[in-house]
Amino acid sequence: MTTLADVAELVRAPAALSVPGDVVAGAAAAGALGPRTPALAGASVLLYWAGMAANDWADRRLDAVERPERPIPSGRVTPTAAVGLAAGLTAAGVGLAAAVGGRRAAALAAPLAATIWGYDLLAKNTAAGPAVMAACRGLDVLLGASGGRLTRALPAAATVAAHTWTVTALSRREVTGADRVLPMRTMAGTALVAASAAVAAPGTRRAGIAAPGTRRAGIAAVLPAVLAGWYAARYGAAQAEVVRDPSAGRVRAAVGAGITGLPALQGALTARGGAGLLGVAVAAAAPLGRRLARKMSPT
């Protein structure tokens, strides 16, 4: 009999801590933070879980060889139940986004859902895989910005998308291991991502920031850089270990660090958008995610 723990493992439940920050960062950048933001974040989580279930359904035959301990090949979750759950979560995520965010949110949630399924069913094992997954995360950021000015959230969406490209590129070597060139490339990407998050984007809304020269303004200016540095240090160190030892285990650890460390990057982007305290709260999900990852793999 399938248990709740089996379902949680199927959808990588703890990894969902890396998802709400996309929406929050997009809303902060677009000046759209408000009562609808938590519900849009919830819709984003539902779509993420749908993608995880669809991923394992699509990979069930490959996992039977490479990862037989996963819920579907181990027999703990049937393929029919997995694809049904993925479809139901997709409908719930798009429906919730439309209910709370109206047409603008639905216009982003629907292509986000389509891109998630497109990655799982078509693009994942092709050269386009990292780019398609990056597009998923970029659209997720824009979903949060749907109640404001989308153009202001484009830099944040591009930053999260670039981070996602590095994680996805590494994830393709979780079973076989990598050569040293790949983690060196993703480390360079991580450095650029962190620098992008630390620097104020032109035209970004800075509501709630004190006048220049005040102590509060100084803290607000430094906070994005601090959080971006935290992200880079944690994720960068894991990638440096892959350069030293490009085995499959090290690659999986780096991918996990990229997933669980994402809230620190999202926090930096949120703080850059003018919501410093909220940015710190978003970043606080990073250490929690690392603790939960010790109990259940986020990959």
C-alpha positions as CSV (number, residue, x, y, z in Angstrom):
1,M,0.0,0.0,0.0
2,T,1.3,3.5,-0.9
3,T,2.0,5.6,2.1
4,L,2.2,9.4,2.5
5,A,5.9,9.0,3.0
6,D,6.1,7.3,-0.4
7,V,4.2,10.1,-2.1
8,A,6.4,12.7,-0.3
9,E,9.5,10.9,-1.7
10,L,8.0,10.8,-5.2
11,V,7.4,14.5,-5.3
12,R,10.6,15.4,-3.4
13,A,8.4,17.2,-0.8
14,P,11.3,18.9,1.1
15,A,12.7,20.4,-2.1
16,A,9.6,22.5,-2.4
17,L,11.2,24.8,0.1
18,S,13.2,26.1,-2.9
19,V,10.0,27.1,-4.8
20,P,8.1,29.9,-3.0
21,G,11.1,32.2,-3.1
22,D,10.7,32.4,-6.9
23,V,7.3,33.9,-6.6
24,V,8.3,36.2,-3.7
25,A,11.4,37.5,-5.6
26,G,9.3,38.1,-8.7
27,A,6.6,39.9,-6.7
28,A,9.2,42.1,-4.9
29,A,10.9,43.1,-8.2
30,A,7.6,43.9,-9.9
31,G,6.1,45.8,-6.9
32,A,3.4,43.2,-6.6
33,L,3.9,41.8,-3.0
34,G,0.5,41.5,-1.4
35,P,-2.2,39.1,-0.1
36,R,-2.1,37.1,-3.3
37,T,1.6,36.3,-3.1
38,P,1.3,33.4,-0.7
39,A,-1.4,31.7,-2.8
40,L,0.6,32.1,-5.9
41,A,3.6,30.6,-4.1
42,G,1.3,27.7,-3.2
43,A,0.3,27.2,-6.8
44,S,4.0,27.2,-7.7
45,V,4.7,24.4,-5.2
46,L,1.8,22.3,-6.6
47,L,3.3,22.7,-10.1
48,Y,6.8,21.8,-8.8
49,W,5.4,18.6,-7.1
50,A,3.6,17.8,-10.3
51,G,6.8,18.0,-12.2
52,M,8.6,15.7,-9.8
53,A,5.9,13.1,-10.1
54,A,5.8,13.4,-13.9
55,N,9.6,13.1,-13.9
56,D,9.6,9.8,-12.1
57,W,6.7,8.5,-14.2
58,A,8.6,9.4,-17.4
59,D,11.9,7.9,-16.1
60,R,10.3,4.7,-14.6
61,R,12.1,2.3,-16.9
62,L,15.4,4.0,-16.7
63,D,15.1,4.2,-12.9
64,A,14.4,0.5,-12.7
65,V,18.1,0.1,-13.8
66,E,19.8,3.1,-12.4
67,R,17.7,4.0,-9.3
68,P,15.6,0.9,-8.3
69,E,15.1,2.3,-4.8
70,R,12.8,5.1,-6.1
71,P,9.1,4.8,-5.3
72,I,7.9,3.6,-8.8
73,P,10.5,1.0,-9.6
74,S,10.5,-0.3,-6.1
75,G,6.7,-0.9,-6.4
76,R,5.7,1.5,-3.6
77,V,3.9,3.8,-6.1
78,T,2.3,2.5,-9.3
79,P,2.9,4.3,-12.6
80,T,-0.8,5.0,-12.9
81,A,-1.0,6.6,-9.5
82,A,2.1,8.7,-10.2
83,V,0.9,10.1,-13.6
84,G,-2.6,10.7,-12.1
85,L,-1.0,12.6,-9.2
86,A,1.1,14.6,-11.6
87,A,-2.0,15.5,-13.7
88,G,-4.1,16.4,-10.6
89,L,-1.4,18.6,-9.1
90,T,-0.9,20.4,-12.4
91,A,-4.6,21.2,-12.7
92,A,-4.7,22.3,-9.0
93,G,-1.7,24.5,-9.5
94,V,-2.9,26.2,-12.6
95,G,-6.4,26.5,-11.2
96,L,-5.2,28.1,-7.9
97,A,-3.1,30.6,-9.8
98,A,-6.0,31.6,-12.0
99,A,-8.4,31.8,-9.0
100,V,-6.2,34.2,-7.1
101,G,-4.3,36.0,-9.8
102,G,-6.8,36.2,-12.6
103,R,-6.0,36.1,-16.3
104,R,-2.5,37.5,-16.0
105,A,-1.5,34.7,-13.5
106,A,-3.2,32.1,-15.6
107,A,-1.4,33.3,-18.7
108,L,1.9,32.5,-16.9
109,A,0.8,29.4,-15.0
110,A,-0.4,27.5,-18.1
111,P,2.8,27.9,-20.1
112,L,4.8,27.1,-16.9
113,A,2.9,23.8,-16.6
114,A,3.3,23.0,-20.3
115,T,7.1,23.7,-20.0
116,I,7.4,21.4,-17.0
117,W,5.7,18.6,-18.8
118,G,7.7,19.3,-21.9
119,Y,10.9,19.0,-20.0
120,D,9.9,15.7,-18.3
121,L,8.5,14.1,-21.5
122,L,10.6,15.5,-24.3
123,A,13.6,17.8,-23.4
124,K,15.2,16.3,-20.3
125,N,17.6,13.9,-22.1
126,T,18.4,16.3,-25.0
127,A,20.8,19.2,-25.4
128,A,17.9,21.5,-24.7
129,G,17.2,20.1,-21.3
130,P,19.0,22.7,-19.1
131,A,17.6,25.6,-21.1
132,V,14.0,24.2,-20.8
133,M,14.4,23.7,-17.1
134,A,15.8,27.2,-16.7
135,A,12.8,28.5,-18.6
136,C,10.5,26.7,-16.0
137,R,12.2,28.6,-13.1
138,G,12.2,31.9,-15.0
139,L,8.4,31.6,-15.7
140,D,7.9,30.8,-12.0
141,V,9.5,34.1,-11.0
142,L,7.3,35.9,-13.5
143,L,4.3,34.2,-12.0
144,G,5.0,36.0,-8.8
145,A,5.3,39.3,-10.8
146,S,2.0,38.8,-12.6
147,G,0.2,41.4,-10.4
148,G,2.7,44.1,-11.2
149,R,5.1,45.2,-13.9
150,L,6.5,42.1,-15.5
151,T,9.4,43.9,-17.1
152,R,10.8,44.9,-13.7
153,A,11.0,41.2,-12.8
154,L,12.9,40.1,-15.9
155,P,16.4,40.5,-14.3
156,A,15.3,38.4,-11.3
157,A,13.8,35.8,-13.6
158,A,17.0,35.6,-15.7
159,T,19.1,35.3,-12.6
160,V,17.1,32.3,-11.2
161,A,17.0,30.8,-14.7
162,A,20.8,31.0,-15.0
163,H,21.2,29.3,-11.6
164,T,18.8,26.6,-12.7
165,W,20.8,26.0,-15.8
166,T,23.9,25.2,-13.7
167,V,22.0,22.8,-11.5
168,T,20.4,21.0,-14.4
169,A,23.6,20.7,-16.3
170,L,25.2,19.0,-13.2
171,S,22.1,16.8,-12.6
172,R,22.6,15.1,-16.0
173,R,25.8,13.5,-14.5
174,E,24.3,12.3,-11.2
175,V,24.6,8.7,-12.1
176,T,27.7,8.5,-14.3
177,G,29.9,11.2,-12.8
178,A,31.4,14.2,-14.6
179,D,34.6,15.4,-16.1
180,R,36.2,18.4,-14.4
181,V,35.3,20.8,-17.1
182,L,31.6,20.7,-16.3
183,P,31.8,21.9,-12.7
184,M,34.4,24.5,-13.6
185,R,31.8,25.9,-16.1
186,T,29.0,25.8,-13.6
187,M,31.1,27.4,-11.0
188,A,31.8,30.3,-13.4
189,G,28.0,30.5,-13.9
190,T,27.4,30.6,-10.2
191,A,29.8,33.5,-9.7
192,L,28.0,35.5,-12.4
193,V,24.6,34.6,-10.9
194,A,25.7,35.7,-7.4
195,A,27.2,39.0,-8.8
196,S,23.9,39.6,-10.7
197,A,21.9,39.2,-7.5
198,A,24.2,41.4,-5.5
199,V,24.0,44.4,-7.8
200,A,20.8,46.6,-7.8
201,A,18.9,46.2,-11.1
202,P,18.1,49.5,-12.9
203,G,14.5,50.6,-12.3
204,T,14.0,48.0,-9.5
205,R,11.4,49.1,-7.0
206,R,13.0,50.0,-3.7
207,A,9.9,50.6,-1.6
208,G,10.5,50.9,2.1
209,I,14.2,51.8,1.8
210,A,15.3,54.7,3.9
211,A,16.9,57.8,2.5
212,P,20.5,57.5,1.2
213,G,23.1,58.0,3.9
214,T,21.0,56.6,6.7
215,R,22.0,53.4,8.6
216,R,18.9,51.6,7.4
217,A,19.8,52.5,3.8
218,G,23.3,51.1,4.3
219,I,22.0,47.8,5.6
220,A,19.5,47.6,2.7
221,A,22.2,48.2,0.2
222,V,24.5,45.5,1.7
223,L,22.0,42.8,2.4
224,P,21.5,41.5,-1.2
225,A,25.3,41.1,-1.5
226,V,25.5,39.3,1.9
227,L,22.8,36.8,0.9
228,A,24.2,36.4,-2.6
229,G,27.6,35.7,-1.1
230,W,26.1,33.1,1.2
231,Y,24.5,31.4,-1.8
232,A,27.8,31.5,-3.8
233,A,29.9,30.1,-0.9
234,R,27.6,27.2,-0.2
235,Y,26.9,26.1,-3.7
236,G,30.3,27.0,-5.0
237,A,32.0,24.9,-2.4
238,A,30.0,21.9,-3.4
239,Q,31.0,22.4,-7.0
240,A,34.6,22.8,-6.1
241,E,34.4,19.3,-4.5
242,V,33.2,18.0,-7.9
243,V,36.2,19.6,-9.6
244,R,38.4,17.8,-7.1
245,D,36.5,14.5,-7.3
246,P,34.0,14.3,-10.2
247,S,32.4,11.1,-9.0
248,A,28.6,10.6,-9.2
249,G,28.3,11.0,-5.4
250,R,30.0,14.4,-5.4
251,V,27.8,15.5,-8.4
252,R,24.6,14.5,-6.5
253,A,25.8,16.4,-3.5
254,A,26.5,19.5,-5.6
255,V,23.0,19.2,-7.2
256,G,21.5,19.0,-3.8
257,A,23.4,22.0,-2.7
258,G,22.2,23.9,-5.7
259,I,18.6,23.0,-4.9
260,T,18.7,23.7,-1.1
261,G,20.9,26.8,-1.5
262,L,18.5,28.5,-4.0
263,P,16.5,30.2,-1.2
264,A,19.6,32.3,-0.3
265,L,19.7,33.5,-3.9
266,Q,16.0,34.2,-3.9
267,G,16.4,36.1,-0.6
268,A,19.1,38.2,-2.2
269,L,16.8,39.1,-5.1
270,T,13.9,39.8,-2.8
271,A,16.0,42.1,-0.7
272,R,17.2,43.8,-3.9
273,G,13.6,44.4,-4.7
274,G,13.2,46.4,-1.5
275,A,11.9,43.8,0.9
276,G,14.9,43.2,3.1
277,L,13.3,41.4,6.0
278,L,11.2,39.2,3.7
279,G,14.4,38.4,1.8
280,V,16.0,37.2,5.1
281,A,12.9,35.1,5.8
282,V,13.1,33.5,2.3
283,A,16.9,32.8,2.7
284,A,16.2,31.1,6.0
285,A,14.7,28.2,4.1
286,A,18.2,27.3,2.9
287,P,19.5,25.7,6.1
288,L,16.1,24.1,6.8
289,G,16.2,22.5,3.3
290,R,19.7,21.2,4.0
291,R,18.5,19.5,7.2
292,L,15.5,17.9,5.4
293,A,17.7,16.8,2.5
294,R,19.6,14.5,5.0
295,K,16.4,12.6,5.5
296,M,15.0,12.7,2.0
297,S,17.0,13.3,-1.2
298,P,15.9,16.5,-3.1
299,T,17.1,15.0,-6.4
